[in-house]
């Protein structure tokens, strides 16, 4: 089920996939590799909130070690912007 369709529903366990940088929130390249551009950060933040608040007992946030890049190759992944928020320090493993 998508995050959009889950609004208003509740589940015992929620799996929130794609918690990698570039995937969620959606990030686009800038002029330099170090430029960070999230074109829809507000919408993605709202969707993330909807997703994590659907869980009644457990919310499992999944980040992979490798991700497929735009060129079709595989590269190491970095944690999502959402997993690096200072308010979450110590709340997950």
Jmol script that loads the backbone (N, CA, C; Angstrom):
load data "model"
ATOM      1  N   UNK A   1       0.849  -1.172   0.000  1.00  0.00           N
ATOM      2  CA  UNK A   1       0.000   0.000   0.000  1.00  0.00           C
ATOM      3  C   UNK A   1       0.898   1.239   0.000  1.00  0.00           C
ATOM      4  N   UNK A   2       0.479   2.250  -0.668  1.00  0.00           N
ATOM      5  CA  UNK A   2       1.260   3.486  -0.710  1.00  0.00           C
ATOM      6  C   UNK A   2       0.965   4.357   0.509  1.00  0.00           C
ATOM      7  N   UNK A   3       1.816   5.320   0.760  1.00  0.00           N
ATOM      8  CA  UNK A   3       1.581   6.256   1.853  1.00  0.00           C
ATOM      9  C   UNK A   3       0.308   7.056   1.619  1.00  0.00           C
ATOM     10  N   UNK A   4       0.036   7.395   0.363  1.00  0.00           N
ATOM     11  CA  UNK A   4      -1.163   8.171   0.042  1.00  0.00           C
ATOM     12  C   UNK A   4      -2.431   7.412   0.421  1.00  0.00           C
ATOM     13  N   UNK A   5      -2.449   6.113   0.162  1.00  0.00           N
ATOM     14  CA  UNK A   5      -3.646   5.309   0.429  1.00  0.00           C
ATOM     15  C   UNK A   5      -3.807   4.940   1.901  1.00  0.00           C
ATOM     16  N   UNK A   6      -2.748   5.109   2.695  1.00  0.00           N
ATOM     17  CA  UNK A   6      -2.813   4.685   4.094  1.00  0.00           C
ATOM     18  C   UNK A   6      -3.439   5.726   5.015  1.00  0.00           C
ATOM     19  N   UNK A   7      -3.648   6.919   4.525  1.00  0.00           N
ATOM     20  CA  UNK A   7      -4.173   7.997   5.374  1.00  0.00           C
ATOM     21  C   UNK A   7      -5.510   7.591   5.981  1.00  0.00           C
ATOM     22  N   UNK A   8      -5.618   7.744   7.288  1.00  0.00           N
ATOM     23  CA  UNK A   8      -6.849   7.416   7.993  1.00  0.00           C
ATOM     24  C   UNK A   8      -6.935   5.975   8.456  1.00  0.00           C
ATOM     25  N   UNK A   9      -5.994   5.114   8.049  1.00  0.00           N
ATOM     26  CA  UNK A   9      -5.992   3.714   8.445  1.00  0.00           C
ATOM     27  C   UNK A   9      -4.936   3.471   9.506  1.00  0.00           C
ATOM     28  N   UNK A  10      -5.076   2.365  10.236  1.00  0.00           N
ATOM     29  CA  UNK A  10      -4.070   1.983  11.220  1.00  0.00           C
ATOM     30  C   UNK A  10      -3.737   0.511  11.055  1.00  0.00           C
ATOM     31  N   UNK A  11      -2.497   0.154  11.382  1.00  0.00           N
ATOM     32  CA  UNK A  11      -2.021  -1.211  11.234  1.00  0.00           C
ATOM     33  C   UNK A  11      -1.168  -1.558  12.445  1.00  0.00           C
ATOM     34  N   UNK A  12      -1.139  -2.819  12.824  1.00  0.00           N
ATOM     35  CA  UNK A  12      -0.313  -3.262  13.960  1.00  0.00           C
ATOM     36  C   UNK A  12       1.161  -2.980  13.672  1.00  0.00           C
ATOM     37  N   UNK A  13       1.608  -3.313  12.454  1.00  0.00           N
ATOM     38  CA  UNK A  13       3.001  -3.142  12.062  1.00  0.00           C
ATOM     39  C   UNK A  13       3.045  -2.377  10.742  1.00  0.00           C
ATOM     40  N   UNK A  14       3.918  -1.384  10.685  1.00  0.00           N
ATOM     41  CA  UNK A  14       4.126  -0.615   9.461  1.00  0.00           C
ATOM     42  C   UNK A  14       5.585  -0.768   9.046  1.00  0.00           C
ATOM     43  N   UNK A  15       5.807  -1.129   7.786  1.00  0.00           N
ATOM     44  CA  UNK A  15       7.145  -1.161   7.204  1.00  0.00           C
ATOM     45  C   UNK A  15       7.262   0.027   6.278  1.00  0.00           C
ATOM     46  N   UNK A  16       8.201   0.888   6.556  1.00  0.00           N
ATOM     47  CA  UNK A  16       8.411   2.078   5.728  1.00  0.00           C
ATOM     48  C   UNK A  16       9.725   1.869   4.981  1.00  0.00           C
ATOM     49  N   UNK A  17       9.631   1.563   3.700  1.00  0.00           N
ATOM     50  CA  UNK A  17      10.789   1.221   2.880  1.00  0.00           C
ATOM     51  C   UNK A  17      11.402   2.458   2.227  1.00  0.00           C
ATOM     52  N   UNK A  18      12.552   2.258   1.607  1.00  0.00           N
ATOM     53  CA  UNK A  18      13.250   3.312   0.844  1.00  0.00           C
ATOM     54  C   UNK A  18      13.689   4.494   1.694  1.00  0.00           C
ATOM     55  N   UNK A  19      14.191   4.231   2.861  1.00  0.00           N
ATOM     56  CA  UNK A  19      14.654   5.309   3.733  1.00  0.00           C
ATOM     57  C   UNK A  19      16.120   5.637   3.439  1.00  0.00           C
ATOM     58  N   UNK A  20      16.412   5.820   2.126  1.00  0.00           N
ATOM     59  CA  UNK A  20      17.752   6.178   1.691  1.00  0.00           C
ATOM     60  C   UNK A  20      17.759   7.588   1.119  1.00  0.00           C
ATOM     61  N   UNK A  21      18.901   8.229   1.259  1.00  0.00           N
ATOM     62  CA  UNK A  21      19.110   9.533   0.626  1.00  0.00           C
ATOM     63  C   UNK A  21      18.889   9.364  -0.872  1.00  0.00           C
ATOM     64  N   UNK A  22      18.309  10.309  -1.522  1.00  0.00           N
ATOM     65  CA  UNK A  22      17.926  10.358  -2.932  1.00  0.00           C
ATOM     66  C   UNK A  22      16.570   9.689  -3.173  1.00  0.00           C
ATOM     67  N   UNK A  23      16.165   8.723  -2.357  1.00  0.00           N
ATOM     68  CA  UNK A  23      14.881   8.052  -2.569  1.00  0.00           C
ATOM     69  C   UNK A  23      13.759   8.755  -1.829  1.00  0.00           C
ATOM     70  N   UNK A  24      13.921   8.897  -0.500  1.00  0.00           N
ATOM     71  CA  UNK A  24      12.859   9.489   0.296  1.00  0.00           C
ATOM     72  C   UNK A  24      13.473  10.294   1.421  1.00  0.00           C
ATOM     73  N   UNK A  25      13.353  11.601   1.437  1.00  0.00           N
ATOM     74  CA  UNK A  25      12.620  12.396   0.469  1.00  0.00           C
ATOM     75  C   UNK A  25      13.352  12.445  -0.869  1.00  0.00           C
ATOM     76  N   UNK A  26      12.579  12.697  -1.887  1.00  0.00           N
ATOM     77  CA  UNK A  26      13.140  12.766  -3.237  1.00  0.00           C
ATOM     78  C   UNK A  26      14.157  13.896  -3.304  1.00  0.00           C
ATOM     79  N   UNK A  27      15.330  13.572  -3.846  1.00  0.00           N
ATOM     80  CA  UNK A  27      16.400  14.562  -3.972  1.00  0.00           C
ATOM     81  C   UNK A  27      16.833  14.626  -5.434  1.00  0.00           C
ATOM     82  N   UNK A  28      17.148  15.815  -5.891  1.00  0.00           N
ATOM     83  CA  UNK A  28      17.633  15.973  -7.261  1.00  0.00           C
ATOM     84  C   UNK A  28      19.044  16.553  -7.218  1.00  0.00           C
ATOM     85  N   UNK A  29      19.857  16.260  -8.241  1.00  0.00           N
ATOM     86  CA  UNK A  29      21.215  16.791  -8.246  1.00  0.00           C
ATOM     87  C   UNK A  29      21.229  18.303  -8.419  1.00  0.00           C
ATOM     88  N   UNK A  30      22.237  18.921  -7.828  1.00  0.00           N
ATOM     89  CA  UNK A  30      22.434  20.351  -7.987  1.00  0.00           C
ATOM     90  C   UNK A  30      23.600  20.609  -8.917  1.00  0.00           C
ATOM     91  N   UNK A  31      24.091  21.807  -8.909  1.00  0.00           N
ATOM     92  CA  UNK A  31      25.237  22.181  -9.735  1.00  0.00           C
ATOM     93  C   UNK A  31      26.458  21.371  -9.298  1.00  0.00           C
ATOM     94  N   UNK A  32      26.677  21.268  -7.993  1.00  0.00           N
ATOM     95  CA  UNK A  32      27.773  20.483  -7.433  1.00  0.00           C
ATOM     96  C   UNK A  32      27.206  19.231  -6.787  1.00  0.00           C
ATOM     97  N   UNK A  33      28.038  18.226  -6.628  1.00  0.00           N
ATOM     98  CA  UNK A  33      27.609  16.975  -5.988  1.00  0.00           C
ATOM     99  C   UNK A  33      27.148  17.222  -4.551  1.00  0.00           C
ATOM    100  N   UNK A  34      27.726  18.225  -3.922  1.00  0.00           N
ATOM    101  CA  UNK A  34      27.386  18.506  -2.524  1.00  0.00           C
ATOM    102  C   UNK A  34      26.105  19.333  -2.365  1.00  0.00           C
ATOM    103  N   UNK A  35      25.554  19.842  -3.459  1.00  0.00           N
ATOM    104  CA  UNK A  35      24.297  20.600  -3.382  1.00  0.00           C
ATOM    105  C   UNK A  35      23.166  19.671  -2.968  1.00  0.00           C
ATOM    106  N   UNK A  36      22.375  20.106  -2.015  1.00  0.00           N
ATOM    107  CA  UNK A  36      21.252  19.299  -1.546  1.00  0.00           C
ATOM    108  C   UNK A  36      19.966  20.000  -1.956  1.00  0.00           C
ATOM    109  N   UNK A  37      19.206  19.348  -2.828  1.00  0.00           N
ATOM    110  CA  UNK A  37      17.954  19.902  -3.344  1.00  0.00           C
ATOM    111  C   UNK A  37      16.827  18.898  -3.150  1.00  0.00           C
ATOM    112  N   UNK A  38      15.898  19.242  -2.281  1.00  0.00           N
ATOM    113  CA  UNK A  38      14.694  18.438  -2.073  1.00  0.00           C
ATOM    114  C   UNK A  38      13.518  19.238  -2.640  1.00  0.00           C
ATOM    115  N   UNK A  39      13.085  18.963  -3.866  1.00  0.00           N
ATOM    116  CA  UNK A  39      12.052  19.791  -4.484  1.00  0.00           C
ATOM    117  C   UNK A  39      10.678  19.697  -3.827  1.00  0.00           C
ATOM    118  N   UNK A  40      10.408  18.603  -3.130  1.00  0.00           N
ATOM    119  CA  UNK A  40       9.084  18.442  -2.523  1.00  0.00           C
ATOM    120  C   UNK A  40       9.214  18.033  -1.059  1.00  0.00           C
ATOM    121  N   UNK A  41      10.129  18.669  -0.323  1.00  0.00           N
ATOM    122  CA  UNK A  41      10.399  18.277   1.061  1.00  0.00           C
ATOM    123  C   UNK A  41       9.166  18.401   1.952  1.00  0.00           C
ATOM    124  N   UNK A  42       8.394  19.455   1.791  1.00  0.00           N
ATOM    125  CA  UNK A  42       7.206  19.616   2.641  1.00  0.00           C
ATOM    126  C   UNK A  42       6.207  18.483   2.402  1.00  0.00           C
ATOM    127  N   UNK A  43       5.946  18.165   1.146  1.00  0.00           N
ATOM    128  CA  UNK A  43       5.021  17.062   0.826  1.00  0.00           C
ATOM    129  C   UNK A  43       5.584  15.727   1.310  1.00  0.00           C
ATOM    130  N   UNK A  44       6.871  15.493   1.100  1.00  0.00           N
ATOM    131  CA  UNK A  44       7.488  14.242   1.542  1.00  0.00           C
ATOM    132  C   UNK A  44       7.483  14.132   3.071  1.00  0.00           C
ATOM    133  N   UNK A  45       7.661  15.246   3.766  1.00  0.00           N
ATOM    134  CA  UNK A  45       7.595  15.239   5.228  1.00  0.00           C
ATOM    135  C   UNK A  45       6.188  14.877   5.686  1.00  0.00           C
ATOM    136  N   UNK A  46       5.180  15.442   5.042  1.00  0.00           N
ATOM    137  CA  UNK A  46       3.794  15.103   5.385  1.00  0.00           C
ATOM    138  C   UNK A  46       3.508  13.626   5.135  1.00  0.00           C
ATOM    139  N   UNK A  47       4.005  13.094   4.010  1.00  0.00           N
ATOM    140  CA  UNK A  47       3.811  11.668   3.710  1.00  0.00           C
ATOM    141  C   UNK A  47       4.525  10.784   4.732  1.00  0.00           C
ATOM    142  N   UNK A  48       5.719  11.186   5.105  1.00  0.00           N
ATOM    143  CA  UNK A  48       6.471  10.422   6.110  1.00  0.00           C
ATOM    144  C   UNK A  48       5.693  10.408   7.427  1.00  0.00           C
ATOM    145  N   UNK A  49       5.166  11.542   7.816  1.00  0.00           N
ATOM    146  CA  UNK A  49       4.370  11.620   9.044  1.00  0.00           C
ATOM    147  C   UNK A  49       3.159  10.696   8.965  1.00  0.00           C
ATOM    148  N   UNK A  50       2.455  10.731   7.840  1.00  0.00           N
ATOM    149  CA  UNK A  50       1.304   9.841   7.659  1.00  0.00           C
ATOM    150  C   UNK A  50       1.743   8.391   7.822  1.00  0.00           C
ATOM    151  N   UNK A  51       2.862   8.039   7.194  1.00  0.00           N
ATOM    152  CA  UNK A  51       3.335   6.656   7.254  1.00  0.00           C
ATOM    153  C   UNK A  51       3.672   6.188   8.649  1.00  0.00           C
ATOM    154  N   UNK A  52       4.437   6.983   9.379  1.00  0.00           N
ATOM    155  CA  UNK A  52       4.869   6.517  10.696  1.00  0.00           C
ATOM    156  C   UNK A  52       3.751   6.568  11.736  1.00  0.00           C
ATOM    157  N   UNK A  53       2.753   7.388  11.521  1.00  0.00           N
ATOM    158  CA  UNK A  53       1.651   7.453  12.487  1.00  0.00           C
ATOM    159  C   UNK A  53       0.560   6.430  12.210  1.00  0.00           C
ATOM    160  N   UNK A  54       0.714   5.589  11.210  1.00  0.00           N
ATOM    161  CA  UNK A  54      -0.249   4.522  10.948  1.00  0.00           C
ATOM    162  C   UNK A  54      -0.002   3.315  11.837  1.00  0.00           C
ATOM    163  N   UNK A  55       1.164   3.227  12.454  1.00  0.00           N
ATOM    164  CA  UNK A  55       1.544   2.065  13.249  1.00  0.00           C
ATOM    165  C   UNK A  55       0.902   2.103  14.631  1.00  0.00           C
ATOM    166  N   UNK A  56       0.258   0.987  14.999  1.00  0.00           N
ATOM    167  CA  UNK A  56      -0.303   0.870  16.342  1.00  0.00           C
ATOM    168  C   UNK A  56       0.730   0.339  17.322  1.00  0.00           C
ATOM    169  N   UNK A  57       1.580  -0.597  16.874  1.00  0.00           N
ATOM    170  CA  UNK A  57       2.560  -1.205  17.772  1.00  0.00           C
ATOM    171  C   UNK A  57       4.003  -0.991  17.319  1.00  0.00           C
ATOM    172  N   UNK A  58       4.285  -1.257  16.050  1.00  0.00           N
ATOM    173  CA  UNK A  58       5.657  -1.173  15.550  1.00  0.00           C
ATOM    174  C   UNK A  58       5.706  -0.401  14.234  1.00  0.00           C
ATOM    175  N   UNK A  59       6.716   0.429  14.118  1.00  0.00           N
ATOM    176  CA  UNK A  59       7.002   1.100  12.859  1.00  0.00           C
ATOM    177  C   UNK A  59       8.448   0.775  12.522  1.00  0.00           C
ATOM    178  N   UNK A  60       8.643   0.050  11.429  1.00  0.00           N
ATOM    179  CA  UNK A  60       9.972  -0.381  11.027  1.00  0.00           C
ATOM    180  C   UNK A  60      10.397   0.442   9.816  1.00  0.00           C
ATOM    181  N   UNK A  61      11.459   1.213   9.991  1.00  0.00           N
ATOM    182  CA  UNK A  61      11.997   2.047   8.922  1.00  0.00           C
ATOM    183  C   UNK A  61      13.151   1.283   8.292  1.00  0.00           C
ATOM    184  N   UNK A  62      13.085   1.051   6.979  1.00  0.00           N
ATOM    185  CA  UNK A  62      14.064   0.196   6.302  1.00  0.00           C
ATOM    186  C   UNK A  62      14.966   1.017   5.397  1.00  0.00           C
ATOM    187  N   UNK A  63      16.282   0.884   5.649  1.00  0.00           N
ATOM    188  CA  UNK A  63      17.297   1.492   4.792  1.00  0.00           C
ATOM    189  C   UNK A  63      18.235   0.391   4.339  1.00  0.00           C
ATOM    190  N   UNK A  64      18.493   0.316   3.049  1.00  0.00           N
ATOM    191  CA  UNK A  64      19.390  -0.706   2.521  1.00  0.00           C
ATOM    192  C   UNK A  64      20.834  -0.204   2.521  1.00  0.00           C
ATOM    193  N   UNK A  65      21.777  -1.135   2.388  1.00  0.00           N
ATOM    194  CA  UNK A  65      23.194  -0.780   2.316  1.00  0.00           C
ATOM    195  C   UNK A  65      23.578  -0.305   0.917  1.00  0.00           C
ATOM    196  N   UNK A  66      22.893  -0.840  -0.097  1.00  0.00           N
ATOM    197  CA  UNK A  66      23.178  -0.495  -1.493  1.00  0.00           C
ATOM    198  C   UNK A  66      21.874  -0.052  -2.147  1.00  0.00           C
ATOM    199  N   UNK A  67      21.984   0.857  -3.098  1.00  0.00           N
ATOM    200  CA  UNK A  67      20.794   1.292  -3.842  1.00  0.00           C
ATOM    201  C   UNK A  67      21.152   1.407  -5.310  1.00  0.00           C
ATOM    202  N   UNK A  68      20.131   1.309  -6.134  1.00  0.00           N
ATOM    203  CA  UNK A  68      20.325   1.453  -7.568  1.00  0.00           C
ATOM    204  C   UNK A  68      20.306   2.930  -7.917  1.00  0.00           C
ATOM    205  N   UNK A  69      21.310   3.387  -8.637  1.00  0.00           N
ATOM    206  CA  UNK A  69      21.364   4.801  -8.979  1.00  0.00           C
ATOM    207  C   UNK A  69      20.705   5.068 -10.329  1.00  0.00           C
ATOM    208  N   UNK A  70      20.686   6.323 -10.733  1.00  0.00           N
ATOM    209  CA  UNK A  70      20.006   6.728 -11.962  1.00  0.00           C
ATOM    210  C   UNK A  70      20.628   6.110 -13.215  1.00  0.00           C
ATOM    211  N   UNK A  71      21.880   5.701 -13.127  1.00  0.00           N
ATOM    212  CA  UNK A  71      22.557   5.094 -14.278  1.00  0.00           C
ATOM    213  C   UNK A  71      22.346   3.586 -14.353  1.00  0.00           C
ATOM    214  N   UNK A  72      21.594   3.027 -13.415  1.00  0.00           N
ATOM    215  CA  UNK A  72      21.323   1.594 -13.407  1.00  0.00           C
ATOM    216  C   UNK A  72      22.355   0.778 -12.654  1.00  0.00           C
ATOM    217  N   UNK A  73      23.378   1.436 -12.134  1.00  0.00           N
ATOM    218  CA  UNK A  73      24.394   0.742 -11.351  1.00  0.00           C
ATOM    219  C   UNK A  73      24.031   0.748  -9.876  1.00  0.00           C
ATOM    220  N   UNK A  74      24.824   0.049  -9.098  1.00  0.00           N
ATOM    221  CA  UNK A  74      24.592  -0.004  -7.655  1.00  0.00           C
ATOM    222  C   UNK A  74      25.686   0.765  -6.934  1.00  0.00           C
ATOM    223  N   UNK A  75      25.298   1.447  -5.879  1.00  0.00           N
ATOM    224  CA  UNK A  75      26.233   2.251  -5.095  1.00  0.00           C
ATOM    225  C   UNK A  75      25.821   2.171  -3.630  1.00  0.00           C
ATOM    226  N   UNK A  76      26.751   2.405  -2.722  1.00  0.00           N
ATOM    227  CA  UNK A  76      26.382   2.427  -1.300  1.00  0.00           C
ATOM    228  C   UNK A  76      25.336   3.509  -1.040  1.00  0.00           C
ATOM    229  N   UNK A  77      24.418   3.207  -0.148  1.00  0.00           N
ATOM    230  CA  UNK A  77      23.384   4.194   0.169  1.00  0.00           C
ATOM    231  C   UNK A  77      23.714   4.919   1.460  1.00  0.00           C
ATOM    232  N   UNK A  78      23.127   6.071   1.603  1.00  0.00           N
ATOM    233  CA  UNK A  78      23.233   6.868   2.828  1.00  0.00           C
ATOM    234  C   UNK A  78      21.855   6.935   3.457  1.00  0.00           C
ATOM    235  N   UNK A  79      21.794   7.097   4.774  1.00  0.00           N
ATOM    236  CA  UNK A  79      20.485   7.199   5.416  1.00  0.00           C
ATOM    237  C   UNK A  79      19.689   8.401   4.905  1.00  0.00           C
ATOM    238  N   UNK A  80      18.401   8.248   4.899  1.00  0.00           N
ATOM    239  CA  UNK A  80      17.481   9.303   4.493  1.00  0.00           C
ATOM    240  C   UNK A  80      17.651  10.553   5.362  1.00  0.00           C
ATOM    241  N   UNK A  81      17.314  11.669   4.793  1.00  0.00           N
ATOM    242  CA  UNK A  81      17.247  12.946   5.531  1.00  0.00           C
ATOM    243  C   UNK A  81      16.460  12.762   6.824  1.00  0.00           C
ATOM    244  N   UNK A  82      15.363  11.999   6.750  1.00  0.00           N
ATOM    245  CA  UNK A  82      14.500  11.813   7.913  1.00  0.00           C
ATOM    246  C   UNK A  82      15.195  11.045   9.025  1.00  0.00           C
ATOM    247  N   UNK A  83      16.099  10.130   8.691  1.00  0.00           N
ATOM    248  CA  UNK A  83      16.811   9.363   9.709  1.00  0.00           C
ATOM    249  C   UNK A  83      17.932  10.161  10.356  1.00  0.00           C
ATOM    250  N   UNK A  84      18.297  11.285   9.771  1.00  0.00           N
ATOM    251  CA  UNK A  84      19.374  12.115  10.312  1.00  0.00           C
ATOM    252  C   UNK A  84      18.884  13.320  11.099  1.00  0.00           C
ATOM    253  N   UNK A  85      17.593  13.423  11.323  1.00  0.00           N
ATOM    254  CA  UNK A  85      17.079  14.561  12.092  1.00  0.00           C
ATOM    255  C   UNK A  85      17.559  14.463  13.536  1.00  0.00           C
ATOM    256  N   UNK A  86      18.030  15.564  14.107  1.00  0.00           N
ATOM    257  CA  UNK A  86      18.576  15.506  15.468  1.00  0.00           C
ATOM    258  C   UNK A  86      17.564  15.061  16.522  1.00  0.00           C
ATOM    259  N   UNK A  87      16.278  15.261  16.276  1.00  0.00           N
ATOM    260  CA  UNK A  87      15.248  14.862  17.237  1.00  0.00           C
ATOM    261  C   UNK A  87      15.156  13.341  17.386  1.00  0.00           C
ATOM    262  N   UNK A  88      15.721  12.596  16.427  1.00  0.00           N
ATOM    263  CA  UNK A  88      15.622  11.132  16.445  1.00  0.00           C
ATOM    264  C   UNK A  88      16.839  10.443  17.051  1.00  0.00           C
ATOM    265  N   UNK A  89      17.821  11.211  17.463  1.00  0.00           N
ATOM    266  CA  UNK A  89      19.042  10.620  18.025  1.00  0.00           C
ATOM    267  C   UNK A  89      18.692   9.673  19.169  1.00  0.00           C
ATOM    268  N   UNK A  90      19.135   8.426  19.036  1.00  0.00           N
ATOM    269  CA  UNK A  90      18.920   7.428  20.088  1.00  0.00           C
ATOM    270  C   UNK A  90      17.581   6.729  20.037  1.00  0.00           C
ATOM    271  N   UNK A  91      16.712   7.072  19.119  1.00  0.00           N
ATOM    272  CA  UNK A  91      15.384   6.458  19.084  1.00  0.00           C
ATOM    273  C   UNK A  91      15.304   5.221  18.205  1.00  0.00           C
ATOM    274  N   UNK A  92      16.321   4.950  17.423  1.00  0.00           N
ATOM    275  CA  UNK A  92      16.286   3.776  16.545  1.00  0.00           C
ATOM    276  C   UNK A  92      17.678   3.190  16.468  1.00  0.00           C
ATOM    277  N   UNK A  93      17.721   1.949  15.932  1.00  0.00           N
ATOM    278  CA  UNK A  93      19.014   1.273  15.777  1.00  0.00           C
ATOM    279  C   UNK A  93      19.248   0.869  14.354  1.00  0.00           C
TER     280      UNK A  93
END
end "model"
wireframe off; spacefill off
backbone 0.3
color backbone group
